[in-house]
Amino acid sequence: VPFQRHPFVPLPKELDAVLRTKYRRLVRILGHATAAEEALPDAIASFNRRVGITDTLRGLGLRREDIPALAREAFEDPCHGLNPIPMSEKDLAAIYERCLT
């Protein structure tokens, strides 16, 4: 089966075509002006704003002073060991910092 590049993983050409069709349909369902599959991230973001879903941790009530405890919890979580990229507690805190805005 021939493969082509997909935004996420290499997929068989036939599966890629099915996903692109589903992406276009989802973009239309979400009410985006453009029906291209490339518009899906914007369509999801726009829909989230319309229904009041925030796209920042600050919007969820996270405060800068919460970051050390969150980073510590994330570092101590057993799933942390499964991360393919080694992360320190400081690295995790930096991610939370970036997600505040």
C-alpha positions as CSV (number, residue, x, y, z in Angstrom):
1,V,0.0,0.0,0.0
2,P,1.5,3.3,-1.0
3,F,2.1,5.8,1.9
4,Q,1.9,9.6,1.8
5,R,2.8,12.1,4.5
6,H,0.0,13.0,6.9
7,P,0.2,15.9,9.4
8,F,0.3,13.4,12.3
9,V,1.6,10.0,11.1
10,P,2.2,8.3,7.7
11,L,-1.1,6.7,6.6
12,P,-2.1,4.6,3.7
13,K,-3.3,6.8,0.9
14,E,-6.9,5.5,1.2
15,L,-7.1,6.1,4.9
16,D,-5.7,9.6,4.4
17,A,-8.5,10.4,1.9
18,V,-11.1,9.2,4.4
19,L,-9.7,11.3,7.2
20,R,-9.5,14.4,5.0
21,T,-13.2,13.9,4.1
22,K,-14.1,13.6,7.8
23,Y,-12.0,16.6,8.7
24,R,-13.8,18.7,6.0
25,R,-17.1,17.5,7.3
26,L,-16.2,18.4,10.9
27,V,-15.0,21.9,9.8
28,R,-18.5,22.5,8.2
29,I,-20.3,21.1,11.3
30,L,-18.3,23.5,13.5
31,G,-19.5,26.4,11.3
32,H,-16.2,27.5,9.9
33,A,-16.4,29.6,6.7
34,T,-13.7,27.5,5.0
35,A,-14.5,23.8,4.4
36,A,-10.8,22.8,3.9
37,E,-9.4,20.2,6.3
38,E,-6.5,22.6,7.0
39,A,-9.1,24.8,8.7
40,L,-9.9,22.2,11.4
41,P,-7.6,23.7,14.2
42,D,-9.1,27.2,13.6
43,A,-12.6,25.7,13.5
44,I,-12.2,24.0,16.8
45,A,-10.7,27.1,18.4
46,S,-13.6,29.2,17.1
47,F,-16.2,26.8,18.3
48,N,-14.5,26.6,21.7
49,R,-14.7,30.4,22.0
50,R,-18.3,30.5,21.0
51,V,-19.3,28.0,23.7
52,G,-17.1,29.5,26.4
53,I,-14.2,27.0,26.5
54,T,-11.0,28.7,27.3
55,D,-7.7,28.0,25.5
56,T,-5.4,29.1,28.3
57,L,-4.7,27.8,31.8
58,R,-5.2,31.3,33.1
59,G,-8.7,31.1,31.8
60,L,-9.2,28.0,33.9
61,G,-8.1,29.9,37.0
62,L,-4.5,28.9,37.2
63,R,-2.3,31.4,38.9
64,R,1.5,31.8,38.6
65,E,1.9,30.8,42.2
66,D,0.2,27.5,41.5
67,I,2.9,26.4,39.0
68,P,5.5,25.0,41.5
69,A,3.0,22.6,43.0
70,L,1.6,21.6,39.6
71,A,5.1,21.0,38.2
72,R,6.0,18.9,41.3
73,E,2.8,16.8,41.0
74,A,3.4,16.3,37.3
75,F,7.0,15.3,37.9
76,E,6.0,12.8,40.6
77,D,3.2,11.3,38.6
78,P,4.0,7.7,37.5
79,C,3.1,8.6,33.9
80,H,6.0,11.0,33.8
81,G,8.4,8.1,33.5
82,L,6.7,7.2,30.2
83,N,7.4,10.5,28.5
84,P,9.7,10.0,25.5
85,I,11.4,13.3,26.3
86,P,13.2,13.5,29.7
87,M,11.7,16.4,31.6
88,S,12.9,18.0,34.9
89,E,10.5,19.6,37.3
90,K,11.9,22.9,36.0
91,D,11.0,21.9,32.4
92,L,7.5,21.1,33.5
93,A,7.2,24.5,35.3
94,A,8.3,26.3,32.1
95,I,5.6,24.5,30.1
96,Y,3.0,25.7,32.6
97,E,4.4,29.2,32.4
98,R,3.9,29.2,28.6
99,C,0.4,27.9,29.0
100,L,-0.7,30.8,31.2
101,T,-0.9,33.1,28.2
